[in-house]
């Protein structure tokens, strides 16, 4: 039950962020690019949330034309490394800009 609530919350959050993102960037990205970015964002966020090392809810993910930005706080260098590794592993990611702060 808890897992279901987590997934529903994640999907709702992703949907709302996607709508805001499309309106904000609609002049600089095509509908196809926005759709691709939404898919990339959803895959990365889901993998971060389900990872045993990473606290996925503490990491913000932004995607623009396949370029992923990771921001937020992590507890260790290992968590930082793993978050970048997860982002790079998703199909469609061109590069990852990591601005995670290690705050033990």
C-alpha positions as CSV (number, residue, x, y, z in Angstrom):
1,X,0.0,0.0,0.0
2,X,2.8,2.4,0.9
3,X,4.6,1.6,-2.4
4,X,1.4,2.4,-4.3
5,X,0.9,5.7,-2.6
6,X,4.6,6.6,-3.3
7,X,4.2,5.8,-7.0
8,X,0.9,7.7,-7.3
9,X,2.5,10.7,-5.6
10,X,5.5,10.6,-7.8
11,X,3.4,10.3,-11.0
12,X,1.2,13.3,-9.9
13,X,4.2,15.4,-9.1
14,X,5.8,14.5,-12.4
15,X,2.7,15.4,-14.3
16,X,2.3,18.8,-12.5
17,X,6.0,19.6,-13.1
18,X,5.7,18.6,-16.7
19,X,2.7,20.9,-17.3
20,X,4.5,23.8,-15.7
21,X,7.7,23.0,-17.7
22,X,5.9,22.9,-21.0
23,X,4.2,26.3,-20.5
24,X,7.4,27.9,-19.3
25,X,9.6,26.5,-22.2
26,X,7.0,26.1,-24.9
27,X,8.7,28.7,-27.1
28,X,12.2,27.1,-26.9
29,X,11.4,23.4,-27.2
30,X,9.2,21.4,-29.5
31,X,6.3,19.3,-28.2
32,X,8.4,16.2,-29.1
33,X,11.4,17.5,-27.1
34,X,9.2,18.3,-24.1
35,X,7.6,14.8,-24.3
36,X,11.1,13.2,-24.4
37,X,12.3,15.3,-21.5
38,X,9.2,14.3,-19.5
39,X,10.0,10.7,-20.1
40,X,13.6,11.1,-19.1
41,X,12.6,13.0,-16.0
42,X,10.1,10.3,-15.0
43,X,12.6,7.4,-15.5
44,X,15.4,9.2,-13.6
45,X,13.1,10.2,-10.7
46,X,11.6,6.7,-10.4
47,X,15.1,5.1,-10.4
48,X,16.4,7.6,-7.8
49,X,13.4,7.0,-5.5
50,X,13.7,3.2,-5.7
51,X,17.5,3.1,-5.3
52,X,18.8,1.8,-1.9
53,X,21.8,4.2,-1.8
54,X,20.1,7.4,-3.0
55,X,17.4,9.4,-1.2
56,X,15.5,10.2,-4.4
57,X,13.1,12.7,-2.9
58,X,15.9,14.9,-1.8
59,X,17.3,15.3,-5.3
60,X,15.7,17.7,-7.9
61,X,15.8,16.6,-11.5
62,X,15.4,19.0,-14.4
63,X,15.7,18.1,-18.1
64,X,16.0,20.3,-21.1
65,X,16.6,18.8,-24.5
66,X,18.2,15.7,-22.9
67,X,20.5,17.6,-20.6
68,X,19.8,16.6,-17.0
69,X,20.4,18.9,-14.1
70,X,20.7,17.3,-10.6
71,X,20.4,19.6,-7.6
72,X,19.8,19.1,-3.9
73,X,21.6,17.6,-0.9
74,X,23.1,14.2,-0.5
75,X,24.7,12.6,2.6
76,X,27.8,11.2,0.9
77,X,30.1,11.1,-2.1
78,X,28.7,7.6,-2.8
79,X,25.2,8.9,-2.9
80,X,26.3,11.7,-5.2
81,X,28.1,9.3,-7.5
82,X,25.2,6.9,-7.6
83,X,22.7,9.7,-8.5
84,X,24.9,10.8,-11.5
85,X,25.3,7.1,-12.5
86,X,21.5,6.6,-12.5
87,X,20.9,9.7,-14.5
88,X,23.5,8.8,-17.1
89,X,22.0,5.3,-17.5
90,X,18.7,6.6,-18.8
91,X,18.2,6.4,-22.6
92,X,18.0,9.9,-24.2
93,X,20.3,11.6,-21.7
94,X,22.9,13.7,-23.5
95,X,24.8,14.8,-20.5
96,X,24.4,15.4,-16.7
97,X,25.1,18.6,-14.9
98,X,25.5,17.7,-11.3
99,X,25.2,20.4,-8.6
100,X,24.6,18.2,-5.6
101,X,25.8,19.3,-2.2
102,X,27.3,16.8,0.2
103,X,25.8,17.5,3.6
104,X,26.7,14.6,6.0
